[in-house]
Amino acid sequence: MMAVGVKNLKNRLSEYLRRAAAGETVLVTERDRVVAELTAPRADRSPRLHDAVLADAVRKGWVTPALAPRSPLPPRHPVASFRTIQRELRADRDAR
């Protein structure tokens, strides 16, 4: 475990992040008072940011996970073919 002041942390951030990633705990201090800790992520933490954000949203109650397994999407029933839509758009432009 080591302690580092905020100013020194800002100047050598990459070095302290490498130390934290290697398993060392870095205490961040401001005027000799600990204000934060840098540590390696927990073993069960996903390396992807969006997974962590989603897990935090579930924890805070903003999102409720699905209870049933994901069902297949409903079948697609297009209103019109792409060519038909293009033809209608072209006719609409020509009418102006």
KAVENLIN-V902572 format. One record per helix or strand of 3 or more residues. SS is the DSSP state (H for helix, E for strand). FROM is the first residue (numbers start at 1). TO is the last residue. If there is no record, write none. Layout:
ss = [SS:SS]
from = [FROM:FROM]
to = [TO:TO]
This chain:
ss = [E:H:H:E:E:H:H]
from = [2:6:13:26:33:49:82]
to = [5:11:21:30:38:60:95]
